[in-house]
Amino acid sequence: MINDGSIDTLERPVREKQKNEQQAELNRDAVDAEWEERQTEAEGSREEEEQTRQSFLHRLRALMHVAGGNARNHIHSFRMILKNRRKRKHIAIPDLPSILKPQNVAALLIALCGVAMVFLDHSSPIWARRLPDAYHSVFDVITDAGKSDWVLIPTGLWILAVIFRDWQANSFRRKMIMSSLSVYASFLFFVVAASGLLAIALKWNIGRARPSLFDEMGPLAFEPFAWQAKLSSLPSGHSTTAGALIIALALLAPKYRWFIVVVGSWIAVSRIIVGAHYPSDVAAGLVVGGVFSYLSARWMARRRLGFRYSSQGELLPTLTHVFSSGWLRALSNTGNTRAAGVHHSSEVS
């Protein structure tokens, strides 16, 4: 029989069809394998995410447990302080200085702001504009030091660290130092934050126009309850923070009080040079912040919280070496002594 290729021609489509079916089957198997692999990876990823979430929740629960225990200890200590409040009321407390009585503080504000408005405010924006650019560049940096963030963030972080960390395992001396640090950090946080809020409430309701509107409205333009940033000049918020810090730090570190006063005053004056406030705004801010800080320290001294009265009636910090090198050495030596004790006990055992 002669093979002329007709049979091969008839069988070729059948073979190609079978080949295509086999290839399609292989493709389906590959797709199925890839899908199963993806499903396995997804399940593994979900399991890993679940484990991570469980680990995070476990750490969060542990952290909240420590924070709850510390909070209970703080509340107990605060209750003990309040429990002895009646006894402390009988402690001899010096009279409030006459200059700090409400009517005298009001008189001081009226006098300082009045003199500044009459003799300084009308010329200060013009004088500030005529200063060389180099002055503005320098005082732009200085005025940033008057922001409350520089105080609120570190003291706030310290307070959170005290709340969330378990300090009970430390030695008694270190716990006493940490307790005093917490009191002073809370004091600084409170006087800066509360005086700042007071300044905001005053300036947004008084509604004095800022020096940027000097050409349009003059130095004595007031629109009470305007609630606009450009009409919130009196008192200066930066100067209020500076005033609160000047008094607070001067009370905590009496040896450096004049240095603190000079630096804080220049921070307040920088608000005039950068054209953000009038001299009367700065004077009002310094008085508001300083008086608020001093009255807060008196409140604490009456309760023996970080401050006390000397035999002459002077307001002093409970720790006389606050912010000194000796205090830092005491803190570091406490840790070194404790570590040495542990090392010695391990050698003996």
C-alpha positions as CSV (number, residue, x, y, z in Angstrom):
1,M,0.0,0.0,0.0
2,I,1.4,3.3,-1.0
3,N,1.6,6.0,1.8
4,D,1.0,9.3,0.1
5,G,0.7,11.2,3.4
6,S,-3.1,11.4,3.4
7,I,-3.4,9.4,6.7
8,D,-0.8,11.6,8.5
9,T,-2.8,14.6,7.3
10,L,-6.0,13.2,8.8
11,E,-4.4,12.3,12.1
12,R,-2.5,15.6,12.6
13,P,-5.6,17.6,13.8
14,V,-6.3,14.9,16.3
15,R,-2.8,14.9,17.7
16,E,-2.8,18.7,17.9
17,K,-6.1,18.7,19.7
18,Q,-4.8,16.2,22.2
19,K,-1.7,18.3,22.6
20,N,-3.7,21.4,23.3
21,E,-5.8,19.6,25.8
22,Q,-2.7,18.3,27.6
23,Q,-1.3,21.9,27.7
24,A,-4.6,23.3,29.0
25,E,-4.6,20.7,31.7
26,L,-1.0,21.6,32.6
27,N,-2.0,25.3,32.7
28,R,-4.9,24.5,35.0
29,D,-2.7,22.5,37.3
30,A,-0.2,25.4,37.4
31,V,-2.9,27.9,38.1
32,D,-4.3,25.7,40.8
33,A,-0.9,25.2,42.4
34,E,-0.2,28.9,42.3
35,W,-3.6,29.7,43.9
36,E,-3.0,27.1,46.6
37,E,0.5,28.7,47.2
38,R,-1.1,32.1,47.5
39,Q,-3.7,30.8,49.8
40,T,-1.0,29.2,52.0
41,E,1.0,32.5,52.0
42,A,-2.1,34.5,52.9
43,E,-2.9,32.1,55.7
44,G,0.6,32.3,57.0
45,S,0.5,36.1,56.7
46,R,-2.8,36.1,58.6
47,E,-1.3,33.9,61.3
48,E,1.7,36.1,61.6
49,E,-0.4,39.2,61.8
50,E,-2.6,37.5,64.5
51,Q,0.6,36.6,66.4
52,T,1.9,40.1,66.1
53,R,-1.5,41.5,67.3
54,Q,-1.6,39.1,70.2
55,S,2.0,40.1,71.1
56,F,1.1,43.8,70.9
57,L,-2.0,43.3,73.0
58,H,0.0,41.3,75.6
59,R,2.6,44.1,75.8
60,L,-0.2,46.7,76.0
61,R,-1.9,44.8,78.8
62,A,1.4,44.5,80.7
63,L,2.0,48.2,80.2
64,M,-1.5,49.2,81.3
65,H,-1.1,46.9,84.3
66,V,2.1,48.7,85.4
67,A,0.5,52.1,84.7
68,G,-2.6,51.1,86.7
69,G,-0.4,50.0,89.6
70,N,1.6,53.2,89.5
71,A,-1.6,55.3,89.2
72,R,-3.0,53.5,92.3
73,N,0.2,54.3,94.2
74,H,0.1,57.9,93.1
75,I,-3.6,58.2,94.1
76,H,-2.8,56.6,97.5
77,S,0.0,59.1,98.0
78,F,-2.2,62.0,97.0
79,R,-4.9,60.8,99.4
80,M,-2.4,60.7,102.2
81,I,-1.4,64.3,101.4
82,L,-5.0,65.4,101.5
83,K,-5.6,63.5,104.7
84,N,-3.1,65.6,106.5
85,R,-4.3,68.8,105.0
86,R,-6.0,70.1,108.2
87,K,-2.8,69.7,110.1
88,R,-0.8,71.6,107.5
89,K,-3.2,74.5,107.7
90,H,-1.9,75.2,111.2
91,I,1.6,75.6,109.9
92,A,2.7,79.3,110.0
93,I,2.6,80.6,106.4
94,P,4.0,84.1,105.6
95,D,1.5,86.6,104.4
96,L,1.1,87.1,100.6
97,P,3.4,90.0,99.5
98,S,1.4,93.1,99.1
99,I,2.5,93.5,95.5
100,L,0.8,90.1,94.7
101,K,-2.6,90.9,96.1
102,P,-5.2,91.0,93.4
103,Q,-5.9,94.7,93.5
104,N,-2.2,95.5,93.5
105,V,-1.5,93.1,90.6
106,A,-4.3,94.9,88.6
107,A,-2.8,98.2,89.5
108,L,0.7,97.1,88.4
109,L,-0.7,95.9,85.1
110,I,-2.6,99.1,84.5
111,A,0.5,101.2,85.4
112,L,3.0,99.2,83.2
113,C,0.7,98.8,80.2
114,G,-0.5,102.4,80.4
115,V,3.0,103.8,80.5
116,A,4.1,101.5,77.7
117,M,1.1,102.4,75.5
118,V,1.6,106.1,75.9
119,F,5.4,106.3,75.6
120,L,6.5,103.1,73.7
121,D,3.8,101.4,71.7
122,H,3.4,104.1,69.0
123,S,7.1,104.0,68.1
124,S,8.2,100.4,68.7
125,P,6.9,99.0,65.3
126,I,8.7,101.7,63.4
127,W,11.9,101.2,65.4
128,A,11.7,97.4,64.9
129,R,11.3,97.7,61.2
130,R,14.4,100.0,60.9
131,L,16.7,97.4,62.5
132,P,19.1,95.7,60.2
133,D,18.1,92.3,58.9
134,A,20.8,90.6,60.9
135,Y,19.0,91.6,64.1
136,H,15.8,90.1,62.9
137,S,17.6,86.8,62.0
138,V,19.1,86.5,65.4
139,F,16.0,87.4,67.4
140,D,13.9,85.1,65.3
141,V,15.9,82.3,66.8
142,I,15.8,83.8,70.3
143,T,12.0,84.2,70.2
144,D,11.5,80.6,69.4
145,A,13.0,79.8,72.8
146,G,9.8,81.3,74.3
147,K,7.6,78.6,72.8
148,S,6.0,76.4,75.5
149,D,6.8,73.2,73.6
150,W,10.4,73.3,74.9
151,V,9.0,72.8,78.4
152,L,5.7,70.9,77.9
153,I,7.1,68.1,75.8
154,P,10.1,67.0,78.0
155,T,8.2,67.4,81.2
156,G,5.1,65.7,79.8
157,L,7.3,62.8,78.6
158,W,8.9,62.5,82.1
159,I,5.4,62.4,83.7
160,L,4.3,59.7,81.4
161,A,7.5,57.7,82.0
162,V,6.8,57.9,85.8
163,I,3.3,56.8,85.3
164,F,4.0,53.9,83.0
165,R,7.3,52.6,84.5
166,D,7.5,50.5,87.6
167,W,9.9,52.4,90.0
168,Q,9.2,50.2,93.0
169,A,12.3,48.0,92.4
170,N,14.6,51.0,92.8
171,S,16.4,51.9,96.0
172,F,14.7,54.2,98.5
173,R,17.1,57.1,97.7
174,R,16.5,56.8,94.0
175,K,12.8,56.7,94.5
176,M,13.0,59.9,96.6
177,I,15.0,61.6,93.8
178,M,12.5,60.4,91.1
179,S,9.6,61.6,93.2
180,S,11.1,65.0,93.7
181,L,11.9,65.2,89.9
182,S,8.3,64.3,89.2
183,V,7.0,67.1,91.5
184,Y,9.2,69.7,89.8
185,A,8.4,68.4,86.3
186,S,4.7,68.6,87.1
187,F,5.2,72.1,88.5
188,L,6.9,73.4,85.4
189,F,4.3,71.6,83.2
190,F,1.4,73.1,85.1
191,V,2.6,76.7,85.3
192,V,3.6,76.9,81.6
193,A,0.4,75.1,80.4
194,A,-2.1,76.9,82.7
195,S,-0.5,80.4,82.3
196,G,-0.5,79.8,78.6
197,L,-4.2,78.9,78.6
198,L,-4.9,82.0,80.7
199,A,-3.0,84.2,78.2
200,I,-4.9,82.7,75.3
201,A,-8.3,83.3,77.1
202,L,-7.3,87.0,77.8
203,K,-5.8,87.8,74.4
204,W,-8.6,86.3,72.3
205,N,-11.2,88.2,74.3
206,I,-9.4,91.5,74.6
207,G,-8.9,91.6,70.9
208,R,-6.0,94.0,70.5
209,A,-4.6,94.4,66.9
210,R,-1.1,93.2,66.4
211,P,1.8,95.4,65.1
212,S,1.3,93.9,61.7
213,L,-1.9,96.1,61.5
214,F,-0.1,99.2,62.8
215,D,-0.3,101.1,59.6
216,E,-4.0,100.4,59.1
217,M,-5.3,100.5,62.7
218,G,-2.7,102.1,64.9
219,P,-1.3,100.9,68.3
220,L,-4.5,101.3,70.3
221,A,-7.0,99.3,68.1
222,F,-9.2,96.9,70.1
223,E,-12.0,94.7,68.9
224,P,-13.1,92.6,72.0
225,F,-14.3,89.1,71.4
226,A,-13.1,89.2,67.8
227,W,-11.5,85.8,68.0
228,Q,-9.0,86.4,65.3
229,A,-5.2,85.7,65.4
230,K,-4.4,89.2,64.1
231,L,-6.5,90.6,66.9
232,S,-4.8,88.7,69.8
233,S,-1.9,90.8,70.8
234,L,-2.5,91.6,74.5
235,P,-0.9,89.8,76.5
236,S,2.0,88.1,74.7
237,G,1.8,84.4,75.0
238,H,5.6,84.0,74.6
239,S,6.1,86.6,77.3
240,T,3.7,84.8,79.6
241,T,5.6,81.6,79.2
242,A,8.9,83.5,79.8
243,G,7.5,85.1,82.9
244,A,6.2,81.8,84.3
245,L,9.6,80.2,83.6
246,I,11.6,83.1,85.1
247,I,9.8,82.8,88.4
248,A,9.6,79.0,88.4
249,L,13.3,78.4,87.6
250,A,14.4,81.2,89.8
251,L,12.6,79.5,92.7
252,L,14.1,76.1,91.9
253,A,17.6,77.4,91.3
254,P,18.1,80.6,93.4
255,K,21.8,80.7,92.8
256,Y,21.1,81.3,89.1
257,R,18.1,83.6,89.4
258,W,19.7,86.7,87.9
259,F,21.0,84.7,84.9
260,I,17.5,83.3,84.5
261,V,15.9,86.7,84.7
262,V,18.2,88.3,82.1
263,V,17.8,85.4,79.6
264,G,14.0,85.2,80.1
265,S,13.7,89.0,79.7
266,W,15.5,89.0,76.4
267,I,13.2,86.2,75.1
268,A,10.3,88.4,76.0
269,V,11.8,91.5,74.4
270,S,12.5,89.5,71.2
271,R,8.7,89.6,70.6
272,I,9.0,93.4,70.1
273,I,12.0,93.2,67.8
274,V,10.4,90.6,65.5
275,G,7.3,92.8,65.2
276,A,4.9,90.3,66.9
277,H,3.9,92.4,69.9
278,Y,3.9,95.9,71.5
279,P,6.0,96.6,74.6
280,S,2.7,96.7,76.7
281,D,1.8,93.2,75.5
282,V,5.2,92.0,76.7
283,A,4.9,93.7,80.1
284,A,1.5,92.2,80.6
285,G,2.6,88.7,79.7
286,L,5.6,88.9,82.0
287,V,3.4,90.0,84.9
288,V,0.7,87.4,84.3
289,G,3.1,84.5,83.9
290,G,5.3,85.5,86.8
291,V,2.4,86.1,89.3
292,F,0.7,82.8,88.3
293,S,4.0,80.9,88.8
294,Y,4.7,82.4,92.2
295,L,1.2,81.8,93.5
296,S,1.4,78.2,92.3
297,A,4.7,77.7,94.2
298,R,3.1,79.2,97.3
299,W,0.2,76.7,97.0
300,M,2.7,73.8,96.8
301,A,4.8,75.2,99.7
302,R,1.8,75.2,102.0
303,R,1.4,71.5,101.3
304,R,5.1,70.8,101.4
305,L,5.1,69.7,97.7
306,G,8.5,70.5,96.3
307,F,8.7,73.9,98.2
308,R,8.9,75.1,101.8
309,Y,9.2,78.3,103.7
310,S,12.4,79.2,105.4
311,S,12.5,80.7,109.0
312,Q,12.6,84.2,107.3
313,G,9.5,83.3,105.3
314,E,11.4,82.9,102.0
315,L,10.0,80.4,99.5
316,L,12.7,77.7,98.8
317,P,12.7,74.3,97.0
318,T,12.6,71.2,99.2
319,L,15.7,69.9,97.5
320,T,18.3,72.7,98.0
321,H,20.6,71.3,95.3
322,V,18.0,71.1,92.5
323,F,19.7,71.3,89.0
324,S,23.2,71.2,90.6
325,S,26.1,68.9,89.8
326,G,25.8,67.5,93.3
327,W,22.3,66.4,92.7
328,L,23.2,64.7,89.5
329,R,26.1,62.9,91.2
330,A,23.7,61.8,93.9
331,L,21.4,60.3,91.3
332,S,24.2,58.5,89.4
333,N,26.0,57.3,92.5
334,T,22.7,55.8,93.7
335,G,22.7,53.6,90.6
336,N,26.4,52.8,90.8
337,T,26.1,51.9,94.5
338,R,23.2,49.6,93.9
339,A,25.0,47.9,91.0
340,A,28.1,47.5,93.1
341,G,26.0,45.9,95.9
342,V,24.5,43.5,93.5
343,H,27.9,42.6,92.1
344,H,29.3,42.1,95.6
345,S,26.4,39.9,96.7
346,S,26.8,37.7,93.6
347,E,30.5,37.2,94.4
348,V,29.7,36.3,98.0
349,S,27.1,33.8,96.9
